[in-house]
Amino acid sequence: MPADADVNKIFKSLSINLSSYKGKDLEVFSPIDGSNIASIKCDSEKSVDKKISNSVLAFNEWRDVPAPKRGELIRLFSNELRNNKEQLARLVTIECGKILEEGRGEVQEMIDICDFAVGLSRQLYGLTIASERPNHTMQETWYPLGVIGVISAFNFPVAVWAWNFALAIVCGNSVIWKPSEKTPLTAIACHEIFEKLCKKFPAAPKNLSSLIIGKHEVGEQLVNDRRIPLISATGSSRMGKIVGPKVAQRFGRSLLELGGNNAVIATDSANLDIALPSILFGAVGTAGQRCTTTRRVFVHKKIHDILFSKLKNAYESIGKNKVGNPLDKKTLVGPLIDSASFDSMQNALKRAREEGGKVFFGERMTTKNLANGYYVKPALVSMAKQTAIVKEETFAPILYVIPYSTLEQAMEWHNAVPQGLSSAIFTNDLREAEYFKKRSDCGIANVNIGTSGAEIGGAFGGEKETGGGRESGSDSWKYYMRRQTSTTYHGTKAPALAQGINFNL
């Protein structure tokens, strides 16, 4: 079935009418075969301004709805996602190119964060603080922040939005979502499912969720608008360097989830039966287009040759049999998102050769009926040392393998990149594991599992040029709220002043 026909079938099964979104401003292409799957109209500056105004009004109503009732709306949304999981997963695959099983995993992430948020709606705890003064009570309370702007990327077109959306809604905020211009259809589907649900939920105000379609101009409008106290943006470090200062200039908050040049350290005690599949999934999953993709592997010199040989054999097998249409059950690696991604990959491999690397695989593959898709064999690169290109993040399936002598040396190389998102070590030595966790400069540090595949229970994010933001679990909900300290005096005489100050008339 042609991709555009499949898209229309999915929207019909979801009972969503796309007619109100149709236009000539934005052409949407499937990376599977390069076909045009939709033509969408973009928001204008005027329409964005109107949506922001409406979102402010929605917030002013929603903030007063009890948090457990807000959680009930997200519970119902979770049920809708469950009911439509397969259709949404297929739409994710068609629009961004990840394999269908990963598409299902992405929808499951939405379901999981909704479940987390439902429980959270009854746990937005503050503090009661002991006062130094008699008959005084100090309290710390959390209140909704306002309109939350979410700017998402193509590689996780709905899951990362859901991380923000579900928490923001139960915390009492309204949300404006600007998806990637490469993946607007999945956004439309999720937004419309929620919109239909809100119409049946009496406490939900109009425009609780708003969708902004367009390119970087509409994103900039959100970033610059003072009515949006928090911008949560996912994308490249280059993008974050623009968004962060602009939001800070107007004294807003930014939650940045940016790049990751993630590394694995395989020590001489590593169990290779555990390490090999973890490295493979981390390196080639989503065709290397994850922020948590494994891009560097530092291998102890004692086991370097054997691990590299195993990796080479696995890469050869994947290149021969497992690259192709992501809707095919046998496929493990789908296409790159577009030609620009392919060109970036080839330029990186060229530089790797110039810097002394030995490159295996990495060439483009052509398949009948998929000739316009950018399919590549994942590339494996043997390097004697960490060079300039290794320190750069290339958003494609390139894995650099480098031998090391001491763990101290490996950690120095590990931390010598601008980003600090995800990291992993494979070892059977407890001391090595603890040394690694203490010294990894990343927000995520795993032991005997790979760099990809975060669960929603933990806070997700990284340090340095990864942006410092935290999304999903743990106490990430605090990003979407404002903290207030309140002191109440309940005595009958003139209250004492803090720090024992006397101020008597």
C-alpha positions as CSV (number, residue, x, y, z in Angstrom):
1,M,0.0,0.0,0.0
2,P,1.4,3.5,-0.9
3,A,2.4,5.5,2.2
4,D,-0.1,8.3,1.6
5,A,-2.9,5.8,1.3
6,D,-1.8,4.1,4.5
7,V,-1.8,7.5,6.3
8,N,-5.3,8.2,5.1
9,K,-6.4,4.8,6.3
10,I,-4.9,5.4,9.7
11,F,-6.6,8.8,10.2
12,K,-9.9,7.3,9.1
13,S,-9.5,4.5,11.7
14,L,-8.8,7.2,14.3
15,S,-11.9,9.1,13.2
16,I,-9.8,12.2,12.5
17,N,-10.6,14.5,9.7
18,L,-7.5,16.0,8.2
19,S,-9.3,18.5,6.0
20,S,-8.9,21.4,8.4
21,Y,-5.1,21.0,8.3
22,K,-4.7,20.7,4.6
23,G,-2.8,23.4,2.7
24,K,0.2,24.1,0.5
25,D,2.6,25.5,3.0
26,L,4.3,22.3,4.2
27,E,5.0,19.1,2.3
28,V,5.4,16.0,4.4
29,F,7.5,13.1,3.1
30,S,7.9,9.6,4.3
31,P,11.5,8.5,4.7
32,I,10.5,5.0,3.8
33,D,10.2,5.7,0.1
34,G,10.5,9.5,-0.2
35,S,6.8,9.8,-1.1
36,N,4.7,12.8,-0.4
37,I,2.2,11.7,2.3
38,A,0.5,15.1,3.1
39,S,0.3,18.8,2.3
40,I,-0.3,20.9,5.4
41,K,-1.0,24.5,6.1
42,C,1.2,26.3,8.5
43,D,0.3,28.7,11.3
44,S,0.8,32.4,10.7
45,E,2.2,34.9,13.2
46,K,-1.4,36.1,13.8
47,S,-2.7,32.6,14.4
48,V,0.1,31.7,16.8
49,D,-0.5,34.9,18.8
50,K,-4.2,33.9,19.0
51,K,-3.4,30.4,20.1
52,I,-1.1,31.8,22.9
53,S,-3.9,34.1,24.1
54,N,-6.4,31.2,24.1
55,S,-3.9,29.1,26.0
56,V,-3.5,31.7,28.7
57,L,-7.3,31.8,29.1
58,A,-7.3,27.9,29.3
59,F,-4.6,28.0,32.0
60,N,-6.6,30.5,34.1
61,E,-9.4,28.0,34.3
62,W,-7.5,24.7,34.5
63,R,-5.2,25.9,37.4
64,D,-8.2,25.8,39.7
65,V,-9.3,22.3,38.8
66,P,-8.2,19.9,41.6
67,A,-5.1,18.0,40.7
68,P,-6.6,14.5,41.0
69,K,-9.3,15.5,38.6
70,R,-6.6,16.8,36.2
71,G,-5.1,13.3,36.6
72,E,-8.4,11.7,35.6
73,L,-8.2,13.5,32.3
74,I,-4.7,12.1,31.7
75,R,-5.9,8.6,32.7
76,L,-8.6,8.7,30.1
77,F,-6.1,9.9,27.5
78,S,-3.9,6.9,28.5
79,N,-6.8,4.6,27.7
80,E,-7.2,6.2,24.3
81,L,-3.6,5.7,23.5
82,R,-3.9,2.1,24.5
83,N,-6.9,1.6,22.3
84,N,-5.1,3.2,19.3
85,K,-1.6,2.0,20.0
86,E,-1.1,0.0,16.7
87,Q,-2.4,2.8,14.5
88,L,-0.3,5.4,16.2
89,A,2.8,3.2,16.1
90,R,2.4,2.6,12.3
91,L,2.0,6.4,11.8
92,V,5.2,7.0,13.7
93,T,7.0,4.5,11.5
94,I,5.7,5.9,8.3
95,E,6.5,9.5,9.2
96,C,9.9,9.2,10.9
97,G,11.2,5.9,9.6
98,K,11.9,4.0,12.8
99,I,11.0,0.3,12.8
100,L,7.5,-0.7,13.7
101,E,8.5,-2.3,17.0
102,E,10.2,0.9,18.0
103,G,7.1,2.8,17.0
104,R,5.1,0.6,19.3
105,G,7.7,1.3,22.0
106,E,7.3,5.1,21.5
107,V,3.5,4.9,21.9
108,Q,4.1,2.7,25.0
109,E,6.3,5.5,26.4
110,M,3.3,7.9,26.1
111,I,1.1,5.4,27.9
112,D,3.7,4.9,30.7
113,I,4.2,8.6,31.3
114,C,0.5,9.1,31.5
115,D,0.2,6.4,34.1
116,F,3.1,8.0,36.0
117,A,1.3,11.4,35.8
118,V,-2.0,10.0,37.1
119,G,-0.3,8.9,40.3
120,L,1.6,12.1,40.5
121,S,-1.6,14.1,40.5
122,R,-2.1,13.0,44.1
123,Q,1.5,13.6,45.1
124,L,2.3,17.2,44.3
125,Y,3.9,17.5,47.7
126,G,5.1,20.6,49.4
127,L,6.9,21.0,52.8
128,T,6.1,22.2,56.3
129,I,9.3,23.8,57.7
130,A,10.2,24.4,61.3
131,S,10.3,28.1,62.1
132,E,12.8,29.7,64.5
133,R,10.0,31.9,65.8
134,P,7.2,30.8,68.2
135,N,3.7,30.5,66.8
136,H,4.9,30.7,63.2
137,T,4.3,28.0,60.6
138,M,6.4,27.9,57.4
139,Q,5.1,26.1,54.3
140,E,6.5,25.5,50.8
141,T,3.8,25.1,48.2
142,W,3.9,24.3,44.5
143,Y,1.5,26.1,42.1
144,P,0.9,25.7,38.3
145,L,3.4,27.7,36.2
146,G,1.3,28.8,33.2
147,V,1.4,28.1,29.5
148,I,4.1,25.5,28.7
149,G,5.6,25.6,25.2
150,V,6.9,22.3,23.9
151,I,9.2,22.1,20.8
152,S,9.8,18.5,19.8
153,A,12.2,16.7,17.3
154,F,11.5,14.3,14.5
155,N,13.2,11.2,16.0
156,F,10.8,10.9,18.8
157,P,7.8,12.7,17.4
158,V,5.3,12.0,20.2
159,A,7.0,10.4,23.2
160,V,9.1,13.4,24.3
161,W,6.0,15.6,23.8
162,A,4.1,13.3,26.1
163,W,6.8,13.4,28.7
164,N,6.2,17.1,29.0
165,F,2.5,17.2,28.2
166,A,1.2,14.6,30.7
167,L,3.2,16.2,33.6
168,A,2.3,19.8,32.6
169,I,-1.4,19.0,32.4
170,V,-1.6,17.3,35.9
171,C,0.4,20.1,37.3
172,G,-2.3,22.5,36.2
173,N,-0.8,24.1,33.1
174,S,-2.0,24.5,29.5
175,V,0.3,23.3,26.7
176,I,1.3,24.6,23.2
177,W,3.1,22.1,21.0
178,K,5.3,22.9,18.0
179,P,6.3,19.5,16.5
180,S,9.1,19.1,14.0
181,E,8.1,20.2,10.5
182,K,9.3,16.7,9.4
183,T,6.7,14.9,11.6
184,P,3.5,17.0,11.9
185,L,1.1,14.1,11.2
186,T,1.8,12.2,14.4
187,A,1.3,15.4,16.3
188,I,-2.0,16.1,14.7
189,A,-3.2,12.6,15.5
190,C,-2.3,12.8,19.2
191,H,-3.6,16.4,19.6
192,E,-6.9,15.5,18.0
193,I,-7.3,12.4,20.2
194,F,-6.9,14.6,23.2
195,E,-9.1,17.3,21.9
196,K,-12.0,14.9,21.3
197,L,-11.5,13.6,24.9
198,C,-11.6,17.1,26.3
199,K,-15.0,17.8,24.7
200,K,-16.4,14.9,26.9
201,F,-14.6,16.1,30.1
202,P,-16.6,18.9,31.6
203,A,-13.7,20.4,33.7
204,A,-11.5,20.8,30.7
205,P,-11.4,24.3,29.2
206,K,-11.2,25.0,25.5
207,N,-7.6,25.2,24.1
208,L,-6.1,23.3,27.0
209,S,-3.9,21.8,24.3
210,S,-2.8,23.8,21.3
211,L,-0.9,22.7,18.2
212,I,1.4,25.0,16.2
213,I,2.4,23.8,12.7
214,G,5.3,25.4,10.9
215,K,9.0,25.8,10.6
216,H,11.5,27.6,12.8
217,E,9.7,30.9,12.6
218,V,6.8,29.8,14.6
219,G,9.1,28.1,17.1
220,E,10.9,31.4,17.5
221,Q,7.6,33.2,18.2
222,L,7.0,30.8,21.1
223,V,10.5,31.2,22.4
224,N,10.2,35.0,22.4
225,D,6.7,35.3,23.9
226,R,6.6,36.5,27.5
227,R,3.3,34.8,28.1
228,I,5.0,31.4,28.0
229,P,7.0,31.0,31.2
230,L,8.6,27.7,30.2
231,I,9.9,26.5,26.8
232,S,10.8,22.8,26.7
233,A,12.9,22.2,23.6
234,T,14.4,19.0,22.2
235,G,16.9,19.1,19.4
236,S,20.5,19.8,18.5
237,S,23.0,21.6,20.8
238,R,23.1,24.3,18.1
239,M,19.4,24.9,18.5
240,G,19.7,25.0,22.3
241,K,22.4,27.7,22.1
242,I,19.8,29.8,20.3
243,V,16.7,29.0,22.4
244,G,18.3,29.1,25.9
245,P,19.7,32.7,25.7
246,K,16.5,34.0,24.1
247,V,14.3,32.6,26.8
248,A,16.7,33.7,29.5
249,Q,16.8,37.3,28.1
250,R,13.1,37.6,28.9
251,F,13.6,35.8,32.3
252,G,11.7,32.8,31.2
253,R,12.6,29.2,32.0
254,S,14.0,26.7,29.4
255,L,14.1,22.9,29.7
256,L,16.6,21.8,27.1
257,E,17.2,18.2,25.9
258,L,19.9,18.4,23.3
259,G,22.6,16.3,21.7
260,G,24.6,13.3,23.0
261,N,27.9,11.8,21.9
262,N,27.4,8.8,24.1
263,A,30.1,6.3,24.9
264,V,30.4,2.8,26.2
265,I,33.5,1.5,28.1
266,A,34.1,-2.3,27.8
267,T,36.6,-3.4,30.5
268,D,38.7,-6.5,30.3
269,S,36.2,-8.2,32.8
270,A,33.2,-7.4,30.6
271,N,30.8,-10.2,29.8
272,L,30.7,-10.0,26.0
273,D,27.5,-11.9,25.7
274,I,25.9,-9.0,27.6
275,A,27.9,-6.2,26.1
276,L,27.5,-7.1,22.4
277,P,23.7,-6.9,22.0
278,S,23.5,-3.8,24.2
279,I,26.1,-2.0,22.1
280,L,24.4,-3.1,18.9
281,F,21.0,-1.8,19.8
282,G,22.5,1.4,21.2
283,A,24.5,2.0,18.0
284,V,22.0,1.0,15.2
285,G,18.6,1.4,16.8
286,T,16.5,4.1,15.1
287,A,19.3,4.1,12.4
288,G,21.5,6.0,14.9
289,Q,19.1,8.8,15.2
290,R,18.6,8.8,18.9
291,C,20.0,11.4,21.3
292,T,21.1,8.4,23.4
293,T,22.7,6.5,20.5
294,T,26.0,4.8,21.2
295,R,28.6,6.5,19.1
296,R,31.9,5.7,20.8
297,V,33.1,2.4,22.4
298,F,36.3,2.4,24.4
299,V,37.5,-1.2,24.7
300,H,40.3,-2.5,26.9
301,K,43.2,-3.6,24.8
302,K,43.1,-7.1,26.1
303,I,39.6,-7.8,24.6
304,H,39.7,-5.2,21.8
305,D,40.3,-7.6,18.9
306,I,37.8,-10.1,19.9
307,L,35.0,-7.6,20.6
308,F,35.7,-5.7,17.4
309,S,35.6,-9.0,15.5
310,K,32.2,-9.8,17.0
311,L,30.9,-6.4,16.2
312,K,32.2,-6.6,12.6
313,N,30.4,-9.9,12.1
314,A,27.2,-8.5,13.6
315,Y,27.4,-5.4,11.5
316,E,28.0,-7.4,8.3
317,S,24.9,-9.5,9.1
318,I,22.7,-6.5,9.8
319,G,23.9,-4.8,6.6
320,K,23.0,-7.9,4.5
321,N,19.7,-8.9,6.1
322,K,18.3,-6.4,8.5
323,V,18.2,-3.0,6.8
324,G,15.1,-2.1,4.9
325,N,11.4,-1.1,5.1
326,P,10.7,-0.4,8.8
327,L,7.2,-1.8,8.4
328,D,8.7,-5.2,7.6
329,K,8.9,-7.5,10.7
330,K,12.4,-8.7,9.8
331,T,13.9,-5.2,9.6
332,L,16.1,-3.9,12.5
333,V,17.3,-0.7,10.8
334,G,15.1,1.6,8.8
335,P,16.0,4.7,6.7
336,L,17.7,7.9,7.7
337,I,15.2,10.8,7.9
338,D,16.4,12.5,4.7
339,S,19.3,13.3,2.2
340,A,20.8,15.9,4.6
341,S,21.3,13.2,7.2
342,F,22.9,10.9,4.6
343,D,25.3,13.6,3.4
344,S,26.3,14.3,7.0
345,M,27.0,10.7,7.6
346,Q,29.2,10.4,4.5
347,N,31.1,13.5,5.3
348,A,31.8,12.2,8.8
349,L,33.1,8.8,7.4
350,K,35.3,10.7,4.9
351,R,36.8,12.7,7.8
352,A,37.3,9.5,9.9
353,R,39.4,8.0,7.0
354,E,41.4,11.2,6.8
355,E,42.1,11.0,10.5
356,G,43.4,7.5,10.4
357,G,40.3,5.4,10.9
358,K,39.5,2.2,9.1
359,V,35.8,2.3,8.0
360,F,33.7,-0.8,7.5
361,F,30.3,-0.5,5.8
362,G,28.4,2.8,5.8
363,E,27.3,2.8,2.2
364,R,23.9,3.6,0.9
365,M,21.6,0.7,-0.1
366,T,18.9,0.8,-2.7
367,T,15.8,-1.4,-2.6
368,K,13.1,-2.0,-5.1
369,N,10.2,0.5,-4.5
370,L,12.2,2.3,-1.9
371,A,14.8,3.9,-4.1
372,N,14.1,7.4,-2.8
373,G,14.6,6.4,0.8
374,Y,18.0,6.9,2.4
375,Y,18.9,3.4,3.6
376,V,22.5,2.8,4.8
377,K,24.5,-0.1,6.2
378,P,25.5,1.0,9.8
379,A,29.1,2.0,9.8
380,L,31.8,0.5,12.1
381,V,35.0,2.5,12.4
382,S,38.3,1.3,14.0
383,M,40.3,4.2,15.4
384,A,43.6,4.1,17.2
385,K,42.7,7.2,19.2
386,Q,39.9,9.7,19.7
387,T,40.2,12.3,17.0
388,A,38.3,15.4,16.1
389,I,35.5,13.7,14.2
390,V,35.0,11.2,17.0
391,K,34.3,14.1,19.4
392,E,31.6,15.4,17.1
393,E,28.1,14.1,17.2
394,T,26.9,12.8,13.8
395,F,23.2,11.9,13.9
396,A,23.6,8.6,11.9
397,P,24.6,5.0,12.6
398,I,28.4,5.4,13.0
399,L,30.2,3.6,15.8
400,Y,33.8,4.4,16.6
401,V,35.8,1.7,18.4
402,I,39.0,2.7,20.3
403,P,41.3,0.6,22.4
404,Y,42.4,1.9,25.9
405,S,45.0,0.8,28.5
406,T,43.7,2.1,31.8
407,L,40.2,3.0,33.1
408,E,41.5,6.5,34.0
409,Q,42.5,6.9,30.3
410,A,39.1,5.7,29.1
411,M,37.3,8.1,31.5
412,E,39.4,11.0,30.3
413,W,38.4,10.2,26.7
414,H,34.8,9.5,27.6
415,N,34.4,13.0,29.2
416,A,36.3,14.9,26.5
417,V,33.2,15.8,24.4
418,P,30.9,18.8,24.6
419,Q,27.8,16.7,25.4
420,G,27.0,14.8,28.6
421,L,23.8,12.7,28.1
422,S,24.2,9.0,28.4
423,S,27.0,6.6,29.2
424,A,27.6,3.0,30.1
425,I,30.3,0.6,31.3
426,F,30.4,-3.2,31.0
427,T,32.3,-4.8,33.8
428,N,32.1,-7.5,36.5
429,D,34.2,-5.4,38.9
430,L,32.2,-3.5,41.4
431,R,35.0,-1.0,42.0
432,E,35.2,-0.2,38.3
433,A,31.4,0.3,38.2
434,E,31.4,2.7,41.1
435,Y,34.5,4.6,39.8
436,F,32.7,5.0,36.4
437,K,29.4,6.3,37.9
438,K,31.2,8.8,40.1
439,R,33.3,10.2,37.3
440,S,31.0,10.0,34.3
441,D,29.9,13.6,33.5
442,C,26.6,12.4,32.0
443,G,23.1,12.7,33.3
444,I,22.7,8.9,32.7
445,A,25.4,6.4,33.7
446,N,24.5,2.7,33.2
447,V,26.3,-0.5,34.3
448,N,26.0,-3.6,32.1
449,I,23.2,-2.1,30.0
450,G,23.6,0.2,27.0
451,T,23.2,3.9,26.5
452,S,19.7,3.7,24.9
453,G,16.4,2.7,26.4
454,A,15.5,5.0,29.4
455,E,12.5,4.2,31.6
456,I,10.0,6.9,32.5
457,G,10.5,6.4,36.2
458,G,13.8,8.2,36.2
459,A,14.6,11.8,35.3
460,F,15.9,11.9,31.7
461,G,18.5,14.5,30.6
462,G,22.2,15.4,30.6
463,E,24.8,17.9,31.3
464,K,27.1,20.4,29.4
465,E,25.8,21.0,25.9
466,T,23.1,18.4,26.4
467,G,21.3,21.3,28.1
468,G,20.9,20.4,31.8
469,G,17.1,19.7,31.5
470,R,15.3,16.8,33.1
471,E,12.1,15.3,31.8
472,S,9.9,12.3,32.5
473,G,10.1,10.8,36.0
474,S,11.5,11.5,39.5
475,D,10.9,15.1,40.5
476,S,10.9,16.5,36.9
477,W,7.4,17.7,37.6
478,K,8.8,20.7,39.5
479,Y,9.9,22.2,36.2
480,Y,6.2,22.8,35.4
481,M,5.4,24.5,38.7
482,R,6.4,27.5,40.7
483,R,7.5,27.3,44.3
484,Q,6.1,29.6,47.0
485,T,7.3,29.9,50.6
486,S,4.6,31.1,53.0
487,T,4.8,32.0,56.7
488,T,1.7,32.2,58.9
489,Y,1.7,33.7,62.4
490,H,-1.0,32.3,64.7
491,G,-0.2,34.0,68.0
492,T,-2.0,36.7,69.9
493,K,0.8,39.1,70.7
494,A,3.0,41.1,68.3
495,P,5.0,38.6,66.3
496,A,8.8,38.2,66.8
497,L,11.1,39.1,64.0
498,A,13.4,36.7,62.3
499,Q,17.1,36.6,63.3
500,G,16.1,37.9,66.8
501,I,15.9,41.5,65.5
502,N,14.4,44.1,67.9
503,F,12.3,46.8,66.3
504,N,10.2,48.3,69.2
505,L,8.5,51.7,68.8
